[in-house]
Amino acid sequence: MAEDKLGILDIENAVLYGNITKKEIRDPRGTKYVIEGVSADLSRPIGVVGRFKETGVFLIITVYQIE
């Protein structure tokens, strides 16, 4: 996130308006989702990887700029 100069608003925009492009179900810790969207200023495509915890909270594992 820091290396790609992405902030909280970029992540929020990608999660809210992006699409789930991959669903990894074989992880024993739970299903992981890959969401692809764009940054808050709509200039860069970014990816967000995360999973839902037992509480229903979406835990973000990593964020990266798609090149």
N, CA, C and O atoms as a Tripos MOL2 file, in Angstrom:
@<TRIPOS>MOLECULE
protein
  268   267    67     0     0
PROTEIN
NO_CHARGES

@<TRIPOS>ATOM
      1 N           0.8340   -1.1850    0.0000 N.3       1 MET1
      2 CA          0.0000    0.0000    0.0000 C.3       1 MET1
      3 C           0.8810    1.2520    0.0000 C.2       1 MET1
      4 O           0.6850    2.1560   -0.8110 O.2       1 MET1
      5 N           1.8330    1.2940    0.8990 N.am      2 ALA2
      6 CA          2.7080    2.4660    0.9930 C.3       2 ALA2
      7 C           3.6050    2.5840   -0.2340 C.2       2 ALA2
      8 O           3.8300    3.6840   -0.7380 O.2       2 ALA2
      9 N           4.1210    1.4450   -0.7180 N.am      3 GLU3
     10 CA          4.9970    1.4740   -1.8880 C.3       3 GLU3
     11 C           4.2820    2.0020   -3.1240 C.2       3 GLU3
     12 O           4.8810    2.6920   -3.9490 O.2       3 GLU3
     13 N           3.0000    1.6750   -3.2470 N.am      4 ASP4
     14 CA          2.2220    2.1250   -4.3960 C.3       4 ASP4
     15 C           1.5340    3.4590   -4.1540 C.2       4 ASP4
     16 O           0.7760    3.9340   -4.9990 O.2       4 ASP4
     17 N           1.7970    4.0630   -2.9990 N.am      5 LYS5
     18 CA          1.2200    5.3650   -2.6330 C.3       5 LYS5
     19 C          -0.3060    5.3400   -2.6850 C.2       5 LYS5
     20 O          -0.9400    6.2150   -3.2730 O.2       5 LYS5
     21 N          -0.8810    4.3100   -2.0510 N.am      6 LEU6
     22 CA         -2.3350    4.1680   -1.9740 C.3       6 LEU6
     23 C          -2.7960    4.5210   -0.5740 C.2       6 LEU6
     24 O          -2.1410    4.1740    0.4090 O.2       6 LEU6
     25 N          -3.9280    5.2150   -0.4820 N.am      7 GLY7
     26 CA         -4.4720    5.6170    0.7990 C.3       7 GLY7
     27 C          -5.8030    4.9240    1.0930 C.2       7 GLY7
     28 O          -6.3060    4.1300    0.2980 O.2       7 GLY7
     29 N          -6.3420    5.2460    2.2360 N.am      8 ILE8
     30 CA         -7.6110    4.6590    2.6830 C.3       8 ILE8
     31 C          -8.7330    4.9380    1.6850 C.2       8 ILE8
     32 O          -9.5410    4.0510    1.4090 O.2       8 ILE8
     33 N          -8.7980    6.1350    1.1490 N.am      9 LEU9
     34 CA         -9.8600    6.4650    0.1890 C.3       9 LEU9
     35 C          -9.7430    5.6400   -1.0890 C.2       9 LEU9
     36 O         -10.7550    5.2830   -1.6920 O.2       9 LEU9
     37 N          -8.5260    5.3390   -1.5000 N.am     10 ASP10
     38 CA         -8.3170    4.5000   -2.6790 C.3      10 ASP10
     39 C          -8.8560    3.0900   -2.4340 C.2      10 ASP10
     40 O          -9.5340    2.5160   -3.2860 O.2      10 ASP10
     41 N          -8.5480    2.5490   -1.2690 N.am     11 ILE11
     42 CA         -9.0110    1.2010   -0.9230 C.3      11 ILE11
     43 C         -10.5300    1.1710   -0.8110 C.2      11 ILE11
     44 O         -11.1820    0.2660   -1.3320 O.2      11 ILE11
     45 N         -11.0770    2.1510   -0.1380 N.am     12 GLU12
     46 CA        -12.5310    2.2250    0.0240 C.3      12 GLU12
     47 C         -13.2310    2.2880   -1.3290 C.2      12 GLU12
     48 O         -14.2320    1.6020   -1.5370 O.2      12 GLU12
     49 N         -12.7250    3.0910   -2.2370 N.am     13 ASN13
     50 CA        -13.3220    3.2250   -3.5620 C.3      13 ASN13
     51 C         -13.2780    1.9070   -4.3310 C.2      13 ASN13
     52 O         -14.2540    1.5250   -4.9760 O.2      13 ASN13
     53 N         -12.1410    1.2160   -4.2590 N.am     14 ALA14
     54 CA        -12.0000   -0.0620   -4.9610 C.3      14 ALA14
     55 C         -12.9620   -1.1090   -4.4020 C.2      14 ALA14
     56 O         -13.5790   -1.8460   -5.1720 O.2      14 ALA14
     57 N         -13.0990   -1.1860   -3.0870 N.am     15 VAL15
     58 CA        -13.9820   -2.1810   -2.4690 C.3      15 VAL15
     59 C         -15.4440   -1.8610   -2.7630 C.2      15 VAL15
     60 O         -16.2250   -2.7590   -3.0800 O.2      15 VAL15
     61 N         -15.8150   -0.5970   -2.6610 N.am     16 LEU16
     62 CA        -17.2190   -0.2230   -2.8490 C.3      16 LEU16
     63 C         -17.6740   -0.3100   -4.3040 C.2      16 LEU16
     64 O         -18.8120   -0.6900   -4.5770 O.2      16 LEU16
     65 N         -16.7920    0.0410   -5.2350 N.am     17 TYR17
     66 CA        -17.2110    0.1380   -6.6300 C.3      17 TYR17
     67 C         -16.5250   -0.8590   -7.5600 C.2      17 TYR17
     68 O         -16.8220   -0.8970   -8.7540 O.2      17 TYR17
     69 N         -15.6130   -1.6640   -7.0240 N.am     18 GLY18
     70 CA        -14.9080   -2.6510   -7.8380 C.3      18 GLY18
     71 C         -15.7000   -3.9410   -7.9700 C.2      18 GLY18
     72 O         -16.8500   -4.0360   -7.5400 O.2      18 GLY18
     73 N         -15.0570   -4.9300   -8.5750 N.am     19 ASN19
     74 CA        -15.6750   -6.2320   -8.8080 C.3      19 ASN19
     75 C         -14.8140   -7.3400   -8.2190 C.2      19 ASN19
     76 O         -13.5860   -7.2600   -8.2300 O.2      19 ASN19
     77 N         -15.4700   -8.3690   -7.7080 N.am     20 ILE20
     78 CA        -14.7450   -9.5530   -7.2510 C.3      20 ILE20
     79 C         -14.3120  -10.3090   -8.4980 C.2      20 ILE20
     80 O         -15.1440  -10.7460   -9.2940 O.2      20 ILE20
     81 N         -12.9980  -10.4600   -8.6600 N.am     21 THR21
     82 CA        -12.4750  -11.1180   -9.8580 C.3      21 THR21
     83 C         -11.9790  -12.5250   -9.5870 C.2      21 THR21
     84 O         -11.7840  -13.3110  -10.5140 O.2      21 THR21
     85 N         -11.7740  -12.8440   -8.3070 N.am     22 LYS22
     86 CA        -11.2750  -14.1730   -7.9730 C.3      22 LYS22
     87 C         -11.7440  -14.5380   -6.5700 C.2      22 LYS22
     88 O         -11.8220  -13.6910   -5.6810 O.2      22 LYS22
     89 N         -12.0530  -15.8160   -6.3950 N.am     23 LYS23
     90 CA        -12.4950  -16.3220   -5.1020 C.3      23 LYS23
     91 C         -11.6780  -17.5840   -4.8190 C.2      23 LYS23
     92 O         -11.8040  -18.5790   -5.5310 O.2      23 LYS23
     93 N         -10.8440  -17.5420   -3.7820 N.am     24 GLU24
     94 CA         -9.9790  -18.6680   -3.4350 C.3      24 GLU24
     95 C         -10.5840  -19.4090   -2.2420 C.2      24 GLU24
     96 O         -10.5500  -18.9140   -1.1150 O.2      24 GLU24
     97 N         -11.1370  -20.5960   -2.4930 N.am     25 ILE25
     98 CA        -11.8750  -21.3040   -1.4530 C.3      25 ILE25
     99 C         -11.0660  -22.3750   -0.7240 C.2      25 ILE25
    100 O         -11.5480  -22.9340    0.2610 O.2      25 ILE25
    101 N          -9.8670  -22.6710   -1.1740 N.am     26 ARG26
    102 CA         -9.0870  -23.7710   -0.5940 C.3      26 ARG26
    103 C          -8.2180  -23.3780    0.6000 C.2      26 ARG26
    104 O          -7.5030  -24.2230    1.1390 O.2      26 ARG26
    105 N          -8.2630  -22.1430    1.0130 N.am     27 ASP27
    106 CA         -7.4720  -21.6890    2.1560 C.3      27 ASP27
    107 C          -8.1520  -22.1520    3.4500 C.2      27 ASP27
    108 O          -9.3360  -21.8750    3.6430 O.2      27 ASP27
    109 N          -7.4340  -22.8510    4.3400 N.am     28 PRO28
    110 CA         -8.0630  -23.3390    5.5740 C.3      28 PRO28
    111 C          -8.5070  -22.2290    6.5220 C.2      28 PRO28
    112 O          -9.3190  -22.4680    7.4170 O.2      28 PRO28
    113 N          -7.9910  -21.0330    6.3380 N.am     29 ARG29
    114 CA         -8.3840  -19.9060    7.1940 C.3      29 ARG29
    115 C          -9.6650  -19.2440    6.7340 C.2      29 ARG29
    116 O         -10.2150  -18.3990    7.4410 O.2      29 ARG29
    117 N         -10.1510  -19.6160    5.5540 N.am     30 GLY30
    118 CA        -11.3820  -19.0340    5.0250 C.3      30 GLY30
    119 C         -11.2080  -18.5920    3.5890 C.2      30 GLY30
    120 O         -10.0910  -18.4670    3.0880 O.2      30 GLY30
    121 N         -12.3180  -18.3600    2.9460 N.am     31 THR31
    122 CA        -12.3200  -17.9450    1.5480 C.3      31 THR31
    123 C         -11.7120  -16.5530    1.4000 C.2      31 THR31
    124 O         -12.0620  -15.6310    2.1370 O.2      31 THR31
    125 N         -10.7960  -16.4120    0.4370 N.am     32 LYS32
    126 CA        -10.1990  -15.1100    0.1260 C.3      32 LYS32
    127 C         -10.8380  -14.5690   -1.1480 C.2      32 LYS32
    128 O         -11.1390  -15.3180   -2.0770 O.2      32 LYS32
    129 N         -11.0350  -13.2640   -1.1700 N.am     33 TYR33
    130 CA        -11.6170  -12.5880   -2.3240 C.3      33 TYR33
    131 C         -10.6180  -11.5800   -2.8760 C.2      33 TYR33
    132 O          -9.9610  -10.8640   -2.1210 O.2      33 TYR33
    133 N         -10.5110  -11.5330   -4.1950 N.am     34 VAL34
    134 CA         -9.6930  -10.5240   -4.8670 C.3      34 VAL34
    135 C         -10.6640   -9.5590   -5.5320 C.2      34 VAL34
    136 O         -11.4740   -9.9490   -6.3720 O.2      34 VAL34
    137 N         -10.5670   -8.2980   -5.1430 N.am     35 ILE35
    138 CA        -11.4240   -7.2480   -5.6910 C.3      35 ILE35
    139 C         -10.5540   -6.3250   -6.5240 C.2      35 ILE35
    140 O          -9.5080   -5.8650   -6.0670 O.2      35 ILE35
    141 N         -10.9860   -6.0540   -7.7440 N.am     36 GLU36
    142 CA        -10.2690   -5.1080   -8.5940 C.3      36 GLU36
    143 C         -11.1490   -3.8960   -8.8250 C.2      36 GLU36
    144 O         -12.3210   -4.0180   -9.1810 O.2      36 GLU36
    145 N         -10.5700   -2.7340   -8.6180 N.am     37 GLY37
    146 CA        -11.2830   -1.4730   -8.7920 C.3      37 GLY37
    147 C         -10.3000   -0.3830   -9.1680 C.2      37 GLY37
    148 O          -9.2000   -0.6580   -9.6470 O.2      37 GLY37
    149 N         -10.7060    0.8530   -8.9490 N.am     38 VAL38
    150 CA         -9.8320    1.9830   -9.2660 C.3      38 VAL38
    151 C          -9.6400    2.8570   -8.0360 C.2      38 VAL38
    152 O         -10.4310    2.8310   -7.0940 O.2      38 VAL38
    153 N          -8.5630    3.6290   -8.0760 N.am     39 SER39
    154 CA         -8.2520    4.5440   -6.9760 C.3      39 SER39
    155 C          -9.3160    5.6350   -6.8820 C.2      39 SER39
    156 O         -10.1500    5.7810   -7.7760 O.2      39 SER39
    157 N          -9.2790    6.3850   -5.8110 N.am     40 ALA40
    158 CA        -10.2820    7.4280   -5.5640 C.3      40 ALA40
    159 C         -10.2950    8.4920   -6.6600 C.2      40 ALA40
    160 O         -11.3510    9.0420   -6.9730 O.2      40 ALA40
    161 N          -9.1380    8.7860   -7.2420 N.am     41 ASP41
    162 CA         -9.0950    9.7900   -8.3110 C.3      41 ASP41
    163 C          -9.3320    9.1730   -9.6950 C.2      41 ASP41
    164 O          -9.1900    9.8460  -10.7160 O.2      41 ASP41
    165 N          -9.6950    7.8820   -9.7130 N.am     42 LEU42
    166 CA        -10.0380    7.1430  -10.9350 C.3      42 LEU42
    167 C          -8.8810    7.0130  -11.9250 C.2      42 LEU42
    168 O          -9.1060    6.7620  -13.1090 O.2      42 LEU42
    169 N          -7.6410    7.1840  -11.4460 N.am     43 SER43
    170 CA         -6.5070    7.1810  -12.3690 C.3      43 SER43
    171 C          -5.7170    5.8680  -12.3840 C.2      43 SER43
    172 O          -4.9910    5.5990  -13.3420 O.2      43 SER43
    173 N          -5.8530    5.0340  -11.3140 N.am     44 ARG44
    174 CA         -5.0280    3.8330  -11.2390 C.3      44 ARG44
    175 C          -5.8740    2.6150  -10.8720 C.2      44 ARG44
    176 O          -6.6820    2.6830   -9.9450 O.2      44 ARG44
    177 N          -5.6990    1.5050  -11.5840 N.am     45 PRO45
    178 CA         -6.3810    0.2720  -11.1800 C.3      45 PRO45
    179 C          -5.6660   -0.3430   -9.9750 C.2      45 PRO45
    180 O          -4.4370   -0.4050   -9.9410 O.2      45 PRO45
    181 N          -6.4390   -0.7920   -8.9950 N.am     46 ILE46
    182 CA         -5.8440   -1.4040   -7.8180 C.3      46 ILE46
    183 C          -6.5600   -2.7010   -7.4660 C.2      46 ILE46
    184 O          -7.7140   -2.9170   -7.8350 O.2      46 ILE46
    185 N          -5.8490   -3.5510   -6.7470 N.am     47 GLY47
    186 CA         -6.4010   -4.8160   -6.2760 C.3      47 GLY47
    187 C          -6.4150   -4.8450   -4.7640 C.2      47 GLY47
    188 O          -5.5070   -4.3300   -4.1130 O.2      47 GLY47
    189 N          -7.4550   -5.4540   -4.2090 N.am     48 VAL48
    190 CA         -7.5880   -5.6080   -2.7630 C.3      48 VAL48
    191 C          -7.8680   -7.0830   -2.4960 C.2      48 VAL48
    192 O          -8.7820   -7.6590   -3.0870 O.2      48 VAL48
    193 N          -7.0910   -7.6930   -1.6140 N.am     49 VAL49
    194 CA         -7.3020   -9.0840   -1.2450 C.3      49 VAL49
    195 C          -7.7350   -9.1130    0.2180 C.2      49 VAL49
    196 O          -7.1150   -8.4780    1.0720 O.2      49 VAL49
    197 N          -8.8050   -9.8550    0.4960 N.am     50 GLY50
    198 CA         -9.2800   -9.9310    1.8730 C.3      50 GLY50
    199 C         -10.2020  -11.1150    2.0930 C.2      50 GLY50
    200 O         -10.5050  -11.8690    1.1680 O.2      50 GLY50
    201 N         -10.6430  -11.2630    3.3340 N.am     51 ARG51
    202 CA        -11.5730  -12.3390    3.6840 C.3      51 ARG51
    203 C         -12.5150  -11.8330    4.7620 C.2      51 ARG51
    204 O         -12.2120  -10.8740    5.4720 O.2      51 ARG51
    205 N         -13.6570  -12.4870    4.8740 N.am     52 PHE52
    206 CA        -14.6110  -12.1520    5.9160 C.3      52 PHE52
    207 C         -14.2800  -12.9360    7.1750 C.2      52 PHE52
    208 O         -14.0560  -14.1450    7.1180 O.2      52 PHE52
    209 N         -14.2470  -12.2520    8.3100 N.am     53 LYS53
    210 CA        -14.0340  -12.9110    9.5950 C.3      53 LYS53
    211 C         -15.3650  -13.4430   10.1020 C.2      53 LYS53
    212 O         -16.4110  -13.1490    9.5240 O.2      53 LYS53
    213 N         -15.3360  -14.2210   11.1720 N.am     54 GLU54
    214 CA        -16.5440  -14.7910   11.7550 C.3      54 GLU54
    215 C         -17.5450  -13.7200   12.1730 C.2      54 GLU54
    216 O         -18.7500  -13.9690   12.2110 O.2      54 GLU54
    217 N         -17.0430  -12.5340   12.4860 N.am     55 THR55
    218 CA        -17.8950  -11.4220   12.9290 C.3      55 THR55
    219 C         -18.5760  -10.7030   11.7720 C.2      55 THR55
    220 O         -19.4160   -9.8300   11.9890 O.2      55 THR55
    221 N         -18.2160  -11.0690   10.5410 N.am     56 GLY56
    222 CA        -18.7810  -10.4000    9.3720 C.3      56 GLY56
    223 C         -17.9410   -9.2430    8.8640 C.2      56 GLY56
    224 O         -18.2760   -8.6360    7.8470 O.2      56 GLY56
    225 N         -16.8600   -8.9300    9.5530 N.am     57 VAL57
    226 CA        -15.9580   -7.8490    9.1580 C.3      57 VAL57
    227 C         -15.0730   -8.3380    8.0200 C.2      57 VAL57
    228 O         -14.5830   -9.4670    8.0490 O.2      57 VAL57
    229 N         -14.8680   -7.4800    7.0110 N.am     58 PHE58
    230 CA        -13.9810   -7.8080    5.9000 C.3      58 PHE58
    231 C         -12.5580   -7.4160    6.2770 C.2      58 PHE58
    232 O         -12.2640   -6.2330    6.4500 O.2      58 PHE58
    233 N         -11.6770   -8.4010    6.4060 N.am     59 LEU59
    234 CA        -10.2840   -8.1940    6.7850 C.3      59 LEU59
    235 C          -9.4510   -8.0350    5.5290 C.2      59 LEU59
    236 O          -9.3840   -8.9530    4.7110 O.2      59 LEU59
    237 N          -8.8220   -6.8930    5.3640 N.am     60 ILE60
    238 CA         -7.9760   -6.6430    4.2010 C.3      60 ILE60
    239 C          -6.6040   -7.2420    4.4580 C.2      60 ILE60
    240 O          -5.9550   -6.9450    5.4610 O.2      60 ILE60
    241 N          -6.1720   -8.0980    3.5270 N.am     61 ILE61
    242 CA         -4.8830   -8.7740    3.6630 C.3      61 ILE61
    243 C          -3.7840   -7.9780    2.9690 C.2      61 ILE61
    244 O          -2.7190   -7.7500    3.5420 O.2      61 ILE61
    245 N          -4.0440   -7.5560    1.7380 N.am     62 THR62
    246 CA         -3.0490   -6.7670    1.0000 C.3      62 THR62
    247 C          -3.7470   -5.9020   -0.0320 C.2      62 THR62
    248 O          -4.8740   -6.1740   -0.4460 O.2      62 THR62
    249 N          -3.0490   -4.8570   -0.4340 N.am     63 VAL63
    250 CA         -3.5340   -3.9120   -1.4450 C.3      63 VAL63
    251 C          -2.3680   -3.6360   -2.3860 C.2      63 VAL63
    252 O          -1.2280   -3.5030   -1.9420 O.2      63 VAL63
    253 N          -2.6470   -3.5500   -3.6770 N.am     64 TYR64
    254 CA         -1.5700   -3.3100   -4.6460 C.3      64 TYR64
    255 C          -2.1030   -2.6030   -5.8790 C.2      64 TYR64
    256 O          -3.2920   -2.6590   -6.1940 O.2      64 TYR64
    257 N          -1.1890   -1.9370   -6.5620 N.am     65 GLN65
    258 CA         -1.5340   -1.3040   -7.8380 C.3      65 GLN65
    259 C          -1.3810   -2.3320   -8.9340 C.2      65 GLN65
    260 O          -0.3730   -3.0360   -8.9900 O.2      65 GLN65
    261 N          -2.3540   -2.4250   -9.7950 N.am     66 ILE66
    262 CA         -2.3130   -3.3590  -10.9310 C.3      66 ILE66
    263 C          -1.5640   -2.6920  -12.0670 C.2      66 ILE66
    264 O          -1.8930   -1.5790  -12.4780 O.2      66 ILE66
    265 N          -0.5480   -3.3870  -12.5740 N.am     67 GLU67
    266 CA          0.2590   -2.8010  -13.6510 C.3      67 GLU67
    267 C           0.0370   -3.4870  -14.9450 C.2      67 GLU67
    268 O           0.6400   -3.1150  -15.9520 O.2      67 GLU67
@<TRIPOS>BOND
     1     1     2 1
     2     2     3 1
     3     3     4 2
     4     3     5 am
     5     5     6 1
     6     6     7 1
     7     7     8 2
     8     7     9 am
     9     9    10 1
    10    10    11 1
    11    11    12 2
    12    11    13 am
    13    13    14 1
    14    14    15 1
    15    15    16 2
    16    15    17 am
    17    17    18 1
    18    18    19 1
    19    19    20 2
    20    19    21 am
    21    21    22 1
    22    22    23 1
    23    23    24 2
    24    23    25 am
    25    25    26 1
    26    26    27 1
    27    27    28 2
    28    27    29 am
    29    29    30 1
    30    30    31 1
    31    31    32 2
    32    31    33 am
    33    33    34 1
    34    34    35 1
    35    35    36 2
    36    35    37 am
    37    37    38 1
    38    38    39 1
    39    39    40 2
    40    39    41 am
    41    41    42 1
    42    42    43 1
    43    43    44 2
    44    43    45 am
    45    45    46 1
    46    46    47 1
    47    47    48 2
    48    47    49 am
    49    49    50 1
    50    50    51 1
    51    51    52 2
    52    51    53 am
    53    53    54 1
    54    54    55 1
    55    55    56 2
    56    55    57 am
    57    57    58 1
    58    58    59 1
    59    59    60 2
    60    59    61 am
    61    61    62 1
    62    62    63 1
    63    63    64 2
    64    63    65 am
    65    65    66 1
    66    66    67 1
    67    67    68 2
    68    67    69 am
    69    69    70 1
    70    70    71 1
    71    71    72 2
    72    71    73 am
    73    73    74 1
    74    74    75 1
    75    75    76 2
    76    75    77 am
    77    77    78 1
    78    78    79 1
    79    79    80 2
    80    79    81 am
    81    81    82 1
    82    82    83 1
    83    83    84 2
    84    83    85 am
    85    85    86 1
    86    86    87 1
    87    87    88 2
    88    87    89 am
    89    89    90 1
    90    90    91 1
    91    91    92 2
    92    91    93 am
    93    93    94 1
    94    94    95 1
    95    95    96 2
    96    95    97 am
    97    97    98 1
    98    98    99 1
    99    99   100 2
   100    99   101 am
   101   101   102 1
   102   102   103 1
   103   103   104 2
   104   103   105 am
   105   105   106 1
   106   106   107 1
   107   107   108 2
   108   107   109 am
   109   109   110 1
   110   110   111 1
   111   111   112 2
   112   111   113 am
   113   113   114 1
   114   114   115 1
   115   115   116 2
   116   115   117 am
   117   117   118 1
   118   118   119 1
   119   119   120 2
   120   119   121 am
   121   121   122 1
   122   122   123 1
   123   123   124 2
   124   123   125 am
   125   125   126 1
   126   126   127 1
   127   127   128 2
   128   127   129 am
   129   129   130 1
   130   130   131 1
   131   131   132 2
   132   131   133 am
   133   133   134 1
   134   134   135 1
   135   135   136 2
   136   135   137 am
   137   137   138 1
   138   138   139 1
   139   139   140 2
   140   139   141 am
   141   141   142 1
   142   142   143 1
   143   143   144 2
   144   143   145 am
   145   145   146 1
   146   146   147 1
   147   147   148 2
   148   147   149 am
   149   149   150 1
   150   150   151 1
   151   151   152 2
   152   151   153 am
   153   153   154 1
   154   154   155 1
   155   155   156 2
   156   155   157 am
   157   157   158 1
   158   158   159 1
   159   159   160 2
   160   159   161 am
   161   161   162 1
   162   162   163 1
   163   163   164 2
   164   163   165 am
   165   165   166 1
   166   166   167 1
   167   167   168 2
   168   167   169 am
   169   169   170 1
   170   170   171 1
   171   171   172 2
   172   171   173 am
   173   173   174 1
   174   174   175 1
   175   175   176 2
   176   175   177 am
   177   177   178 1
   178   178   179 1
   179   179   180 2
   180   179   181 am
   181   181   182 1
   182   182   183 1
   183   183   184 2
   184   183   185 am
   185   185   186 1
   186   186   187 1
   187   187   188 2
   188   187   189 am
   189   189   190 1
   190   190   191 1
   191   191   192 2
   192   191   193 am
   193   193   194 1
   194   194   195 1
   195   195   196 2
   196   195   197 am
   197   197   198 1
   198   198   199 1
   199   199   200 2
   200   199   201 am
   201   201   202 1
   202   202   203 1
   203   203   204 2
   204   203   205 am
   205   205   206 1
   206   206   207 1
   207   207   208 2
   208   207   209 am
   209   209   210 1
   210   210   211 1
   211   211   212 2
   212   211   213 am
   213   213   214 1
   214   214   215 1
   215   215   216 2
   216   215   217 am
   217   217   218 1
   218   218   219 1
   219   219   220 2
   220   219   221 am
   221   221   222 1
   222   222   223 1
   223   223   224 2
   224   223   225 am
   225   225   226 1
   226   226   227 1
   227   227   228 2
   228   227   229 am
   229   229   230 1
   230   230   231 1
   231   231   232 2
   232   231   233 am
   233   233   234 1
   234   234   235 1
   235   235   236 2
   236   235   237 am
   237   237   238 1
   238   238   239 1
   239   239   240 2
   240   239   241 am
   241   241   242 1
   242   242   243 1
   243   243   244 2
   244   243   245 am
   245   245   246 1
   246   246   247 1
   247   247   248 2
   248   247   249 am
   249   249   250 1
   250   250   251 1
   251   251   252 2
   252   251   253 am
   253   253   254 1
   254   254   255 1
   255   255   256 2
   256   255   257 am
   257   257   258 1
   258   258   259 1
   259   259   260 2
   260   259   261 am
   261   261   262 1
   262   262   263 1
   263   263   264 2
   264   263   265 am
   265   265   266 1
   266   266   267 1
   267   267   268 2
@<TRIPOS>SUBSTRUCTURE
     1 MET1         2 RESIDUE 1 A MET
     2 ALA2         6 RESIDUE 1 A ALA
     3 GLU3        10 RESIDUE 1 A GLU
     4 ASP4        14 RESIDUE 1 A ASP
     5 LYS5        18 RESIDUE 1 A LYS
     6 LEU6        22 RESIDUE 1 A LEU
     7 GLY7        26 RESIDUE 1 A GLY
     8 ILE8        30 RESIDUE 1 A ILE
     9 LEU9        34 RESIDUE 1 A LEU
    10 ASP10       38 RESIDUE 1 A ASP
    11 ILE11       42 RESIDUE 1 A ILE
    12 GLU12       46 RESIDUE 1 A GLU
    13 ASN13       50 RESIDUE 1 A ASN
    14 ALA14       54 RESIDUE 1 A ALA
    15 VAL15       58 RESIDUE 1 A VAL
    16 LEU16       62 RESIDUE 1 A LEU
    17 TYR17       66 RESIDUE 1 A TYR
    18 GLY18       70 RESIDUE 1 A GLY
    19 ASN19       74 RESIDUE 1 A ASN
    20 ILE20       78 RESIDUE 1 A ILE
    21 THR21       82 RESIDUE 1 A THR
    22 LYS22       86 RESIDUE 1 A LYS
    23 LYS23       90 RESIDUE 1 A LYS
    24 GLU24       94 RESIDUE 1 A GLU
    25 ILE25       98 RESIDUE 1 A ILE
    26 ARG26      102 RESIDUE 1 A ARG
    27 ASP27      106 RESIDUE 1 A ASP
    28 PRO28      110 RESIDUE 1 A PRO
    29 ARG29      114 RESIDUE 1 A ARG
    30 GLY30      118 RESIDUE 1 A GLY
    31 THR31      122 RESIDUE 1 A THR
    32 LYS32      126 RESIDUE 1 A LYS
    33 TYR33      130 RESIDUE 1 A TYR
    34 VAL34      134 RESIDUE 1 A VAL
    35 ILE35      138 RESIDUE 1 A ILE
    36 GLU36      142 RESIDUE 1 A GLU
    37 GLY37      146 RESIDUE 1 A GLY
    38 VAL38      150 RESIDUE 1 A VAL
    39 SER39      154 RESIDUE 1 A SER
    40 ALA40      158 RESIDUE 1 A ALA
    41 ASP41      162 RESIDUE 1 A ASP
    42 LEU42      166 RESIDUE 1 A LEU
    43 SER43      170 RESIDUE 1 A SER
    44 ARG44      174 RESIDUE 1 A ARG
    45 PRO45      178 RESIDUE 1 A PRO
    46 ILE46      182 RESIDUE 1 A ILE
    47 GLY47      186 RESIDUE 1 A GLY
    48 VAL48      190 RESIDUE 1 A VAL
    49 VAL49      194 RESIDUE 1 A VAL
    50 GLY50      198 RESIDUE 1 A GLY
    51 ARG51      202 RESIDUE 1 A ARG
    52 PHE52      206 RESIDUE 1 A PHE
    53 LYS53      210 RESIDUE 1 A LYS
    54 GLU54      214 RESIDUE 1 A GLU
    55 THR55      218 RESIDUE 1 A THR
    56 GLY56      222 RESIDUE 1 A GLY
    57 VAL57      226 RESIDUE 1 A VAL
    58 PHE58      230 RESIDUE 1 A PHE
    59 LEU59      234 RESIDUE 1 A LEU
    60 ILE60      238 RESIDUE 1 A ILE
    61 ILE61      242 RESIDUE 1 A ILE
    62 THR62      246 RESIDUE 1 A THR
    63 VAL63      250 RESIDUE 1 A VAL
    64 TYR64      254 RESIDUE 1 A TYR
    65 GLN65      258 RESIDUE 1 A GLN
    66 ILE66      262 RESIDUE 1 A ILE
    67 GLU67      266 RESIDUE 1 A GLU
